[in-house]
Amino acid sequence: MYFNQFEKNILPLPLKATYEKEDLRTDDFLMLKEDNVEVFWAPFEYINNEAKVIILGITPGWTQMELAFNYVRHHIHVEEYEQMMSNAKKNASFGGTTMRKNLYDMLNGIGLQHTLNIDSCEQLFGNQHHLLHTTSVLRYPVFVDGQNYTGSKPKMLKTKAFLNMINEELVPELNSLPNAIIIPTGKAVSDVLQYLIEENKIQNKTILFNFPHPSGANGHRKKQYEANKENFKAQLAQSNI
């Protein structure tokens, strides 16, 4: 994990209600730069080894990056490391104005709350957070031409730096939770998981391929969700967690 490497750069950050891009997208946190692609470190390293379900995104966007840094800067040396990193991820994962609500609604619509024996999937980001592990195909925030990377240009499976991140970080992470249900958000994420299955690199039995990304900007979300909803329900009914 890289936290120890970057901790010295977190402490000088001013205590602010919110951070600007020029505060965090700096050389102090830059991990990789190739052509128009930049990868920055952010505190997304916590792995919940007790999780029953994994929600998998493409990469943390700017909003999630800021939320995670914000939590860590305000709680560093206040909370124990593991608790702080867990809470930072809980605070940031799929954070945004509408993304989490869309996610709750879709997960409840396929009955995941019944599979997990909870009242609502909203609790996964609350008092039932121990059941959830959130992560990304590319664990650390990726920006292309300064914008959030969407998973298409460049393609994840045809970019050496991205393949290295997948093999070195994602594969061991998923293999630490071999019995968890995986919910890949968006086609690009499903494509990566299909590749990892074909290459026999991961062993998870229940993967809800073609689950739509919950972003409000995803204009195909509702249509894609309805087209696959019954299949998702059937998969959950057959899962053994």
C-alpha positions as CSV (number, residue, x, y, z in Angstrom):
1,M,0.0,0.0,0.0
2,Y,1.1,3.5,-0.7
3,F,-0.3,5.4,2.3
4,N,3.0,5.6,4.1
5,Q,4.6,7.0,1.0
6,F,2.1,9.8,0.6
7,E,1.2,10.5,4.3
8,K,3.9,13.3,4.5
9,N,2.1,15.1,1.6
10,I,-1.3,14.9,3.2
11,L,-0.4,16.6,6.4
12,P,0.6,20.0,4.9
13,L,-2.8,20.2,3.2
14,P,-4.9,23.0,4.8
15,L,-8.0,22.1,6.6
16,K,-10.8,23.1,4.3
17,A,-14.5,22.2,3.8
18,T,-13.8,21.2,0.3
19,Y,-10.6,20.9,-1.8
20,E,-10.0,22.2,-5.3
21,K,-8.3,20.3,-8.1
22,E,-5.2,22.4,-7.7
23,D,-4.9,21.2,-4.1
24,L,-4.9,17.5,-4.9
25,R,-4.0,16.9,-8.5
26,T,-0.4,17.9,-7.9
27,D,3.0,16.3,-8.3
28,D,2.8,15.5,-4.6
29,F,0.2,12.8,-5.4
30,L,1.1,12.0,-9.0
31,M,1.8,8.3,-9.5
32,L,2.0,8.0,-13.3
33,K,1.9,10.3,-16.3
34,E,2.0,9.0,-19.9
35,D,1.0,11.3,-22.7
36,N,-2.5,12.7,-21.8
37,V,-3.1,10.1,-19.0
38,E,-2.5,11.0,-15.3
39,V,-2.9,8.7,-12.3
40,F,-3.0,10.1,-8.8
41,W,-2.8,8.4,-5.5
42,A,-5.9,8.7,-3.3
43,P,-6.8,6.9,-0.1
44,F,-8.8,4.0,-1.6
45,E,-6.6,1.1,-0.3
46,Y,-8.9,-0.4,2.4
47,I,-10.1,-3.9,1.6
48,N,-13.1,-5.3,3.6
49,N,-12.3,-9.0,3.8
50,E,-15.7,-9.7,5.4
51,A,-17.8,-8.3,2.5
52,K,-20.5,-10.3,0.8
53,V,-20.9,-8.0,-2.2
54,I,-18.4,-6.0,-4.2
55,I,-19.5,-3.0,-6.2
56,L,-16.9,-2.3,-8.9
57,G,-16.5,0.9,-10.7
58,I,-14.0,2.0,-13.5
59,T,-11.9,4.4,-11.4
60,P,-12.6,7.0,-8.7
61,G,-13.6,10.3,-10.3
62,W,-12.7,13.8,-9.0
63,T,-15.7,13.9,-6.7
64,Q,-14.8,10.6,-5.0
65,M,-11.1,11.6,-4.9
66,E,-11.9,14.9,-3.1
67,L,-14.3,13.2,-0.6
68,A,-11.7,10.6,0.3
69,F,-8.9,13.1,0.8
70,N,-11.2,15.4,2.7
71,Y,-12.0,12.6,5.2
72,V,-8.4,11.5,5.7
73,R,-7.1,15.1,6.1
74,H,-9.7,15.8,8.8
75,H,-9.2,12.5,10.6
76,I,-5.5,11.7,10.2
77,H,-4.0,11.1,13.7
78,V,-7.5,11.2,15.1
79,E,-8.7,7.8,14.0
80,E,-6.8,4.5,13.8
81,Y,-5.4,3.9,10.3
82,E,-7.8,1.0,9.4
83,Q,-10.9,2.8,10.7
84,M,-9.9,6.0,8.9
85,M,-9.3,4.3,5.6
86,S,-12.5,2.4,5.9
87,N,-14.5,5.5,6.7
88,A,-12.8,7.5,3.9
89,K,-13.9,4.9,1.3
90,K,-17.4,4.7,2.9
91,N,-17.7,8.5,2.6
92,A,-16.4,8.7,-1.0
93,S,-17.5,5.6,-2.9
94,F,-20.1,6.3,-5.5
95,G,-20.5,9.7,-3.8
96,G,-22.2,12.5,-5.7
97,T,-25.6,14.2,-6.0
98,T,-27.6,11.3,-7.5
99,M,-25.3,8.4,-8.0
100,R,-25.8,6.6,-4.6
101,K,-29.6,7.0,-4.8
102,N,-29.7,5.5,-8.3
103,L,-27.5,2.7,-7.0
104,Y,-29.8,2.0,-4.0
105,D,-32.9,2.0,-6.2
106,M,-31.4,-0.5,-8.7
107,L,-30.0,-2.8,-6.1
108,N,-33.3,-2.9,-4.2
109,G,-35.1,-3.4,-7.4
110,I,-33.3,-6.7,-8.0
111,G,-33.7,-7.8,-4.4
112,L,-30.1,-7.7,-3.2
113,Q,-31.4,-6.5,0.2
114,H,-33.2,-9.9,0.6
115,T,-30.1,-11.8,-0.4
116,L,-28.1,-10.0,2.3
117,N,-31.0,-10.1,4.8
118,I,-31.1,-6.4,5.3
119,D,-34.0,-3.9,4.9
120,S,-32.6,-1.7,2.2
121,C,-29.4,-1.5,0.1
122,E,-29.1,2.1,1.4
123,Q,-27.8,0.4,4.6
124,L,-24.7,-0.8,2.8
125,F,-23.4,2.7,3.1
126,G,-24.6,2.9,6.7
127,N,-25.0,0.5,9.5
128,Q,-24.5,-2.6,7.2
129,H,-21.3,-1.3,5.6
130,H,-19.5,-4.5,6.8
131,L,-21.3,-6.4,4.0
132,L,-19.9,-4.2,1.3
133,H,-16.6,-3.7,-0.5
134,T,-16.4,-1.0,-3.0
135,T,-13.5,-0.7,-5.4
136,S,-12.5,0.1,-9.0
137,V,-10.9,-1.7,-11.9
138,L,-8.3,1.1,-11.7
139,R,-8.0,1.6,-8.0
140,Y,-6.5,5.1,-8.1
141,P,-8.0,8.1,-9.9
142,V,-7.3,8.3,-13.6
143,F,-7.7,11.5,-15.7
144,V,-7.4,11.8,-19.4
145,D,-6.8,15.4,-20.7
146,G,-7.7,16.5,-17.2
147,Q,-11.1,14.9,-17.3
148,N,-12.5,11.8,-15.4
149,Y,-11.5,8.6,-17.3
150,T,-14.6,6.9,-18.6
151,G,-13.1,3.5,-19.5
152,S,-13.1,3.9,-23.3
153,K,-10.2,6.0,-24.6
154,P,-7.7,4.6,-24.1
155,K,-9.1,1.1,-23.7
156,M,-8.3,-0.5,-20.4
157,L,-7.3,-3.9,-21.8
158,K,-5.1,-2.4,-24.5
159,T,-3.1,0.0,-22.3
160,K,0.0,-1.5,-20.6
161,A,-0.2,0.8,-17.6
162,F,-3.8,0.0,-17.0
163,L,-3.2,-3.8,-17.4
164,N,-0.4,-3.6,-14.9
165,M,-2.8,-1.9,-12.4
166,I,-5.4,-4.6,-13.1
167,N,-3.0,-7.5,-12.6
168,E,-1.1,-6.0,-9.6
169,E,-4.0,-4.5,-7.7
170,L,-7.4,-5.6,-8.8
171,V,-6.8,-9.4,-9.3
172,P,-5.3,-10.0,-5.8
173,E,-8.1,-7.8,-4.3
174,L,-10.9,-9.8,-6.0
175,N,-9.2,-13.1,-5.1
176,S,-9.2,-12.1,-1.4
177,L,-13.0,-12.2,-1.7
178,P,-13.6,-15.2,-3.9
179,N,-17.2,-15.9,-2.6
180,A,-18.5,-12.3,-2.9
181,I,-21.1,-11.3,-5.5
182,I,-19.5,-8.8,-7.9
183,I,-21.6,-6.0,-9.3
184,P,-19.7,-4.3,-12.2
185,T,-21.0,-0.9,-13.0
186,G,-20.9,-0.3,-16.7
187,K,-19.9,-2.1,-19.8
188,A,-16.2,-1.3,-19.6
189,V,-16.0,-2.9,-16.1
190,S,-18.0,-6.0,-17.3
191,D,-15.5,-6.4,-20.2
192,V,-12.6,-6.4,-17.9
193,L,-14.2,-9.0,-15.6
194,Q,-15.0,-11.2,-18.6
195,Y,-11.4,-11.1,-19.6
196,L,-10.2,-12.0,-16.1
197,I,-12.6,-15.0,-16.0
198,E,-11.5,-16.2,-19.5
199,E,-7.9,-15.9,-18.4
200,N,-8.7,-17.8,-15.2
201,K,-7.4,-15.0,-13.0
202,I,-10.5,-14.7,-10.8
203,Q,-12.9,-17.3,-9.5
204,N,-16.0,-15.4,-8.3
205,K,-19.1,-17.4,-9.3
206,T,-21.8,-14.6,-9.2
207,I,-21.1,-11.6,-11.4
208,L,-23.9,-9.4,-12.6
209,F,-22.5,-8.7,-16.0
210,N,-24.0,-5.6,-17.8
211,F,-25.2,-3.9,-14.6
212,P,-25.5,-0.3,-15.6
213,H,-23.4,2.5,-14.2
214,P,-25.5,4.5,-11.7
215,S,-24.4,7.9,-12.9
216,G,-27.2,10.3,-13.8
217,A,-25.3,11.1,-16.9
218,N,-25.8,7.5,-18.2
219,G,-28.7,8.0,-20.6
220,H,-28.9,4.2,-21.2
221,R,-29.1,3.3,-17.5
222,K,-32.8,2.7,-17.2
223,K,-33.2,0.8,-20.4
224,Q,-30.2,-1.4,-19.8
225,Y,-31.4,-2.1,-16.2
226,E,-34.9,-3.1,-17.3
227,A,-33.5,-5.4,-20.0
228,N,-31.3,-7.3,-17.5
229,K,-33.4,-7.0,-14.3
230,E,-34.9,-10.5,-14.3
231,N,-31.6,-12.1,-15.1
232,F,-30.0,-10.2,-12.1
233,K,-32.8,-11.5,-9.9
234,A,-32.2,-15.1,-11.0
235,Q,-28.5,-14.9,-10.4
236,L,-29.0,-13.5,-6.9
237,A,-31.5,-16.3,-6.2
238,Q,-28.9,-18.9,-7.1
239,S,-26.0,-17.3,-5.2
240,N,-24.7,-18.9,-2.1
241,I,-23.4,-16.3,0.3
